[in-house]
Amino acid sequence: MHLRRRRQAAGTQAPGTQAAYAWALALLLLGCNEVGAQPPAPPAAAPTQEQVRAAVAKLRDDPNLGGEHTIRSLRWVNSRPSPPPPESPAWVVGLFQFLGETASVLIWIAGGIAVAVAAVWLYRLLKARSPRARIAQSVMTSHVGELDIRPTSLPDDIGAAALALLQAGRSRDALSLLYRGALSRAVHRFGVAIDASFTEGEALRAVDARLDRPRAEYFGELVGLWQRAVYAGQTAASDPVAALCTRFASALDGAVP
């Protein structure tokens, strides 16, 4: 802000000064009436120049009678209103209007796609957990590694056939038959998902996750003897192998759990 100086001319008086002139004019008229009612007085002596100068100086010193004086006022330097911002192009306004109108439609489309994807995923998850689906998938597995696990490639009574091999001194062949039979029962009877490339450890984990505890324990004992005979070259004792041959039917030929 800055100060602005303004000078008031002698001909411009304040409201108080005009009132004083009105009162003086009224008194002057009243005095003239009184003078006109009385006999004329003898003429007074003319004022001297010193008296005139003194009267003029007195009038000049009166703040209500003309003269010049300074009035100070405050104002903002940047008091002019700022110009309005330029209007946006018409194509920009139209673009935002289009986006605003189509936003809800896009949200509904995205929501529909998300619901459809979730429904398909849920259907596949439930289908994969279904025992029938697992069995149908497992039927396609005919070999695990080099072992043929098709039910048609195995004898009807696997335990009795393995026990006969053991009694003939072929303990490794007996373990091989028991292991093939256990894999075949797990895949084709109980629907355990065992892939053709599964190792013994992976097959054991799949059985543990699907079968009950007695069947899983039998499968674990059989895998342990099979690994020691095949990979470590150890000859299995007859008694443990005979026990596995005897328990095979009760452990793996029973009903589906």
C-alpha positions in Angstrom: 0.0 0.0 0.0 1.1 3.6 -0.5 -0.1 7.0 0.5 -1.9 9.2 -2.0 -1.9 13.0 -1.6 -5.0 14.9 -2.6 -5.5 18.6 -2.4 -8.9 20.2 -1.8 -9.6 23.5 -3.7 -10.7 26.6 -1.9 -14.2 26.5 -3.4 -14.9 23.1 -1.9 -16.1 23.3 1.8 -17.0 20.7 4.3 -20.6 20.3 5.5 -19.7 22.1 8.7 -18.5 25.1 6.8 -21.7 25.4 4.7 -23.7 25.4 7.9 -21.6 28.2 9.3 -22.2 30.3 6.2 -25.9 29.7 6.4 -26.0 31.0 10.0 -23.8 34.0 9.1 -26.2 34.9 6.2 -29.2 34.7 8.5 -27.6 37.0 11.0 -26.6 39.4 8.2 -30.2 39.6 7.0 -31.5 40.1 10.5 -29.0 42.9 11.0 -30.0 44.6 7.8 -33.6 44.6 8.8 -32.8 46.1 12.1 -30.6 48.7 10.4 -33.4 49.6 8.0 -35.8 50.1 10.8 -33.5 52.6 12.6 -32.3 55.9 11.3 -29.1 55.7 9.3 -25.9 56.0 11.3 -23.1 58.3 10.3 -20.6 56.6 7.9 -17.7 55.0 9.7 -14.1 55.7 8.8 -12.6 53.5 6.0 -10.2 50.7 7.3 -6.6 51.1 6.9 -4.4 48.8 4.8 -2.9 47.3 7.9 -6.4 46.3 9.1 -7.3 44.8 5.7 -4.1 42.7 5.6 -4.7 41.5 9.2 -8.3 40.5 8.3 -7.1 38.6 5.2 -4.4 36.8 7.1 -6.9 35.8 9.7 -9.2 34.4 7.1 -6.4 32.4 5.5 -5.5 30.9 8.9 -9.1 29.7 9.4 -9.1 25.9 8.3 -12.8 26.1 7.4 -12.5 29.0 5.0 -10.8 27.8 1.8 -7.1 27.2 1.6 -5.3 24.0 0.8 -4.8 21.0 3.0 -3.6 17.5 2.6 -5.7 14.4 3.0 -4.0 11.0 3.4 -5.8 7.7 2.4 -4.7 4.1 2.0 -5.4 1.7 -0.9 -4.0 -1.6 -2.2 -1.3 -1.3 -4.8 -2.6 -4.4 -6.7 -6.3 -3.6 -6.2 -7.2 -4.3 -9.8 -9.1 -7.6 -10.3 -7.1 -10.4 -11.8 -8.2 -11.4 -15.3 -10.3 -14.6 -15.6 -8.4 -17.8 -16.6 -8.6 -18.7 -20.2 -11.3 -21.2 -21.1 -10.3 -24.8 -21.9 -10.5 -26.0 -25.5 -13.8 -27.5 -26.5 -12.3 -30.9 -27.2 -10.8 -31.2 -23.7 -14.2 -30.4 -22.2 -15.9 -33.0 -24.4 -13.2 -35.6 -23.6 -13.8 -35.3 -19.8 -17.6 -35.4 -20.3 -17.2 -38.6 -22.3 -15.0 -40.2 -19.7 -17.4 -39.2 -16.9 -20.4 -40.8 -18.8 -18.6 -44.0 -19.7 -16.8 -44.6 -16.3 -19.8 -46.4 -14.7 -20.1 -48.6 -17.8 -16.4 -49.6 -17.7 -16.7 -50.3 -14.0 -19.7 -52.7 -14.6 -17.8 -54.4 -17.4 -14.7 -54.9 -15.2 -16.8 -56.2 -12.4 -18.6 -58.7 -14.7 -15.2 -60.0 -16.0 -13.9 -60.4 -12.4 -17.0 -62.3 -11.3 -16.7 -64.6 -14.4 -13.0 -65.4 -13.7 -13.8 -66.1 -10.0 -16.6 -68.4 -11.0 -14.4 -70.4 -13.4 -11.6 -70.6 -10.8 -14.0 -71.8 -8.1 -15.5 -74.4 -10.4 -12.1 -75.8 -11.4 -11.0 -75.9 -7.7 -14.0 -77.8 -6.6 -13.7 -80.2 -9.5 -10.1 -80.8 -8.8 -10.9 -81.6 -5.1 -13.7 -84.0 -6.1 -12.6 -87.7 -5.6 -14.2 -88.7 -9.0 -12.1 -86.0 -10.7 -8.9 -87.3 -9.1 -9.7 -90.8 -10.1 -10.5 -89.9 -13.7 -7.2 -88.0 -13.8 -5.3 -90.9 -12.2 -6.7 -93.5 -14.6 -4.5 -91.9 -17.3 -1.3 -92.9 -15.3 -0.3 -96.3 -16.4 3.4 -96.2 -15.5 5.4 -94.7 -12.8 8.9 -94.5 -14.0 9.5 -98.0 -15.5 6.9 -99.7 -13.3 3.7 -100.8 -15.0 0.9 -100.1 -12.6 -2.1 -101.0 -14.8 -4.5 -103.3 -12.9 -4.5 -105.7 -15.8 -0.8 -106.2 -15.5 -1.0 -107.4 -11.9 -2.3 -110.6 -10.4 -5.7 -110.6 -8.6 -4.2 -111.5 -5.2 -1.0 -109.4 -5.1 -0.1 -110.4 -1.5 -0.3 -114.1 -2.2 1.7 -113.8 -5.4 4.4 -111.7 -3.6 4.6 -114.2 -0.8 5.2 -117.0 -3.3 8.1 -115.1 -4.8 9.5 -114.5 -1.3 9.3 -118.2 -0.5 11.1 -119.0 -3.8 14.0 -116.8 -2.6 13.2 -113.8 -4.8 12.7 -111.2 -2.1 13.5 -108.3 -4.5 10.9 -109.4 -7.0 8.4 -109.8 -4.2 9.1 -106.2 -3.1 8.8 -105.0 -6.7 5.4 -106.7 -7.0 4.2 -105.2 -3.7 5.4 -101.7 -4.7 3.7 -101.9 -8.1 0.6 -103.2 -6.5 0.6 -100.4 -3.9 1.0 -97.7 -6.5 -1.8 -99.3 -8.7 -4.2 -99.5 -5.7 -3.4 -95.9 -4.7 -4.0 -94.5 -8.2 -6.8 -96.6 -9.5 -8.7 -97.5 -6.3 -8.2 -94.5 -4.0 -7.7 -91.8 -6.6 -4.3 -90.6 -5.4 -2.8 -88.2 -7.9 0.5 -89.8 -8.7 2.3 -88.6 -11.9 4.4 -90.8 -14.1 7.5 -88.9 -13.1 7.0 -89.1 -9.4 9.8 -90.5 -7.2 9.2 -92.7 -4.2 9.3 -89.7 -1.9 6.8 -87.7 -4.0 4.4 -90.7 -4.2 4.6 -91.2 -0.5 3.7 -87.6 0.2 0.7 -87.9 -2.2 -0.5 -91.0 -0.4 -0.1 -89.4 3.0 -2.2 -86.4 1.9 -5.0 -88.6 0.5 -5.2 -91.9 2.5 -5.9 -92.6 6.1 -3.2 -93.3 8.7 -3.1 -97.2 8.6 -2.9 -97.2 4.8 -0.3 -94.4 4.7 1.9 -96.2 7.3 1.8 -99.5 5.3 2.8 -97.6 2.1 5.6 -95.9 4.0 7.0 -99.3 5.3 6.9 -100.7 1.9 8.7 -97.7 0.3 11.4 -97.9 2.9 12.2 -101.6 2.2 11.9 -101.0 -1.5 14.5 -98.1 -1.5 17.0 -100.1 0.6 16.7 -103.0 -1.8 16.9 -101.1 -5.0 19.2 -98.1 -4.2 21.3 -99.5 -1.4 21.5 -103.0 -2.7 20.5 -104.5 0.6 18.7 -107.9 0.8 15.6 -107.5 2.8 14.9 -109.9 5.6 12.2 -112.4 5.0 10.0 -111.6 8.0 9.3 -107.9 7.2 8.6 -108.7 3.6 6.3 -111.6 4.6 4.4 -109.3 6.9 3.9 -106.8 4.1 2.6 -109.6 1.8 0.2 -110.7 4.5 -1.1 -107.2 5.2 -1.5 -106.1 1.6 -5.1 -107.2 1.1 -6.3 -105.6 4.4 -4.4 -102.4 3.8 -5.0 -101.7 0.1 -7.7 -104.0 -1.1 -10.3 -102.6 1.3 -13.1 -100.1 0.5 -12.4 -96.5 -0.5 -12.1 -94.3 2.6 
